[in-house]
Amino acid sequence: MSTTLIIVIALVVLFVAYMVVSLRRMKNLSNVPQSEKIITLTDKNLQQQLKSGLVLVDFWAEWCMPCKVMGPILNDVAENTGGQARVAKLNVDHYPAISSKYGVRNIPTLVLFKNGKEVERFVGIKQKDFLLKQLQKH
């Protein structure tokens, strides 16, 4: 067996082991309590909450591991907007019609609304600094 083949096999084994450990860590990730500054959206309050000002809406689900990762990040964003924007969450499992209306196909999806109109959309995990910069931009 050549040395190159042995190295490739070792790298593949290390990569697989890393993925297994990462998946186990994500499965054990618990829900972080939601900040009091985050608004929980429903079909009853959605239009009222979006109609004025800047609102960052997180489309999420409880079973979604990347959504769980976003929990503490959104808590930090909500605490650091300085009143210039609001942060809200909408559970896609509870309100699939709303998710469909806004074309949400992957989660987490973050949609930034300004006075009821979508101005930005981000899919996947985003960092606090990135989100705060996007809010300041608008």
N, C-alpha and C positions, 0 to 999 in steps of 0.2 A: 504494500500500500504506500502510496506516495505521501510525502509530508504535506503537500497542499490539500489533499483529500482529508487527511486527519485534522488539519486546521479548520477546514470548512465544516466538517462534522461537529467538531467541538464548538464552533460558533453557533451552529444551528441548535445544538443542545442547550447552550447558554441562553440563547434567545427564547426558546420554548420555556425554559425554567423561569426566566424573567416574566414572560407573559402569564404563566400560571400564578406566580406570586402577585403580580399586579391585579389580576382578576379576583383573586381571593381577597385582597385588600379592598377593592372596590365593593365587593359583595358585602363586606362587613362595615361599610361606611354607613353611619347612622344619619338620620335626618337632624339637621341643625334647627333649633327653634327659630322661627321667622321673626324678623325685627318688627316692632310695633309700627314702624314707619312704612312698611310694605302693605299695600292695599290688595286684598283678595278680590279678584274680579269674578262676577257672575253674569248670567244673562240679564239680570235685573239692573245692575249698576254699571255695566260696561260703557254704554253711550254717555252717561252722565260723567263718568270719570275721564273719558277720552276727549270730551268736547272742548276743553280749554286747557291751555298750558302745555307743558312738555311732560310726556308720560312714557317711561320705559316699561314695556310689558314683556314679561317672561312667560312664554308658552312652555309648559312643563308637564311631567307626570311623576307619580310617586315611584314607579318601578324603574325609572330612567337614572342610571348611574351618573352620567354627565350632568344631569339636572341636580342631583344631590351635591355634586362638586360646586355647582353654581350657587347653591344656597348661601354659604358664608360670604361669597363675593358680592351677591346682591344685597345682603345685609349691610356690608360695608359701603356699598354705593348709596343705598338709601340713607345711611347715617351721614354721608359726606356730600350730599348734593347742595347743601346750603340753601335749601328752599327753592332753587331754580328749576327743579324737576321732581316728579313723583315716580316711585317704583311700584309696579303692580305685578301680580302673578295670576295666570289663568291656567287651571288644570285641564289639559286637553281631553282627558278621559271623562271628565264631568260635563264638558261643553264641546263636543265634537263639531257641532254645527258652526260655532264661532271660529274654531280652528280652521275649518274648511273655508269659511267666508274670507279669512285673511290669508289663505293659501299656505298654511303651515303644514309641511310634510315631514319635517325632521325636528327633533327636539334635542336639546333646548334651542328654541328660536327666540331671539329678543327683537322686538319691534319697537322702534322709537316713533311715537306719535307727537305731532305738534298741532294743537287746535283741531284734533280729530282726524288729521291726515297723516298717513305714514310718510316718514322722511328718511328713515334708515332701517336696515334689517341685518341682523347678525345671526349666524347659525353656528352652534357649537359653543365650547367653553371660551369665554372671553375674560380677560383680567380686569381688575378694578380700575387701574390707571387708564386702560383703553376706553372703558365705558364712560369714565368721568370726562375724558377728552371729547368723546362724541357728544356728551350732554352739553359741554361748554361750547362746542362748535355751533350748536343750534340755539 
